[in-house]
Amino acid sequence: MKFFIILVLALAVCGFATTQVNVGVQDVPDLEDGGLLPVQWDPNDEKLVGVLEFSLQGVIPAAISAGQIPSGNWAWTKVNSVEASSIHEMKYQFNVDISDGAGDIVDLVISVEMSPLGKVKFLNYSVLKK
C-alpha cells in the first residue's frame, strides 16, 4: 500500500514538473517531435551567448583531453548556425568555429539544454576539423 501511495505521489509530482516554461530565445516554437529550427544568432543576446560560452568551457577541455584538438588557448571566433526547440527544456545546437590563435581553426557542433530554472546541461559535441 505504501508503494502505491508513493507511486501516485511521484506521478503527480512528475506531472507538475513537466509543465513547460519557455526560457531563452523568444519565438522558438514547441515541436512535438523534438526537432530543431534555425534561430537568428544575435551576439547581443546575453542569454544565448552565455549558453554558448558555458558550453565551450566544458567542450574545449574535453576535446583536448580526448586528443581531438591540440592544447591551446581556444576561443570561438564565428557562429555558423544556431538551432533550438523547446519541449520541456530549451534545446540548443550551436555550430561554431574556434581558433587557438596560432592559425588552427576547428568547427564544433555542440548540443545543450536549459532547464526551466536556467540550469544548462551539456548533451554532446562533435569536432569537425577544417
C-alpha positions in Angstrom: 0.0 0.0 0.0 2.9 2.4 0.8 4.4 1.7 -2.6 1.1 2.5 -4.3 0.8 5.8 -2.5 4.4 6.7 -3.2 3.9 5.8 -6.9 0.8 8.0 -7.1 2.6 11.0 -5.5 5.6 10.5 -7.7 3.4 10.6 -10.8 1.6 13.7 -9.6 4.9 15.5 -8.9 6.2 14.5 -12.4 3.0 15.8 -13.9 3.6 19.2 -12.3 7.3 19.2 -13.0 6.7 18.8 -16.8 4.8 22.0 -17.0 6.5 23.9 -19.8 8.2 27.2 -19.2 9.9 28.8 -22.2 13.2 30.5 -21.4 15.9 31.7 -23.7 15.4 32.6 -27.3 12.0 34.2 -28.0 9.7 32.8 -30.7 11.0 29.3 -30.6 8.1 27.0 -31.2 7.2 23.9 -29.3 8.0 21.0 -31.5 6.2 17.8 -30.7 8.9 15.6 -32.3 11.8 17.4 -30.6 13.1 18.8 -33.9 15.3 21.9 -34.1 14.6 25.0 -36.0 17.1 27.7 -37.1 17.4 30.7 -34.7 18.9 34.0 -35.7 22.3 34.4 -34.0 22.4 37.7 -32.1 25.8 38.5 -30.4 23.9 40.9 -28.1 21.6 38.2 -26.7 23.3 37.7 -23.4 21.4 34.5 -22.6 22.3 32.9 -25.9 26.0 34.0 -25.7 26.1 32.8 -22.1 24.9 29.3 -23.0 27.4 29.1 -25.8 30.3 30.3 -23.6 29.3 27.9 -20.8 29.2 25.0 -23.2 32.6 25.8 -24.6 34.1 25.8 -21.1 33.3 22.1 -21.0 33.7 21.1 -24.6 37.1 22.5 -25.3 38.9 20.8 -22.3 37.0 17.5 -23.2 38.1 17.7 -26.8 41.7 18.4 -25.8 41.8 15.5 -23.3 40.3 13.2 -25.9 43.0 14.2 -28.4 40.5 15.7 -30.8 42.2 19.1 -30.8 45.7 20.1 -29.6 46.3 22.0 -26.4 46.0 25.7 -26.9 44.1 28.9 -26.0 40.9 28.1 -27.9 38.1 30.7 -28.2 35.1 30.9 -30.5 35.5 33.2 -33.5 32.4 32.6 -35.6 28.9 31.2 -35.0 27.9 29.4 -38.2 24.4 28.5 -37.1 22.1 28.1 -34.0 19.1 25.8 -33.8 16.7 25.5 -31.0 13.5 23.8 -29.8 11.5 23.7 -26.6 9.5 20.8 -25.4 10.2 20.6 -21.6 13.6 22.3 -21.8 15.2 24.6 -24.3 17.5 22.6 -26.5 20.2 24.4 -28.5 22.6 23.2 -31.1 25.5 25.5 -31.9 27.8 25.2 -34.9 30.8 27.4 -34.2 34.4 27.9 -35.4 37.0 28.0 -32.7 40.6 29.2 -33.1 43.7 28.7 -31.0 45.3 32.0 -32.1 48.0 30.1 -33.9 46.0 29.7 -37.1 44.3 26.4 -36.2 40.5 26.5 -36.8 38.1 23.8 -35.7 34.4 23.6 -36.4 32.4 22.4 -33.4 28.8 21.2 -33.2 27.6 21.5 -29.6 24.2 20.4 -28.2 22.9 21.6 -24.8 19.7 22.0 -23.0 18.5 24.5 -20.5 16.0 23.6 -17.8 13.1 25.9 -16.9 15.2 27.1 -13.9 18.0 28.2 -16.2 20.4 25.3 -15.5 22.5 24.4 -18.6 23.2 20.7 -19.3 25.7 19.7 -21.9 24.4 16.9 -24.1 27.1 16.2 -26.7 29.6 17.6 -29.2 31.3 16.8 -32.5 34.6 18.1 -33.7 34.8 18.8 -37.5 38.3 19.9 -38.4 38.6 22.4 -41.2 
